[in-house]
Amino acid sequence: MSFGDKILGGLRSIVLIEERVKRLDENLGALKREATSAVADHEKRLIRLETIIELHRPDGTTLRIAPPEGQ
């Protein structure tokens, strides 16, 4: 294998690695968006559960939650 062949082989490897890194970056970006969305959904559900628990206490009292100011 000549020196030129080694250089061309190295360049091909670099190009392939760069393409794989780009694909990995895209996949990680999509995963980040999905994870952020899932966390937001879980947070909304937890808030609803906390509200239900606060509203219906075991002693029979019911709490009234005022809407946020400005609404």
Helices and strands as residue ranges (DSSP letters): H 3-55
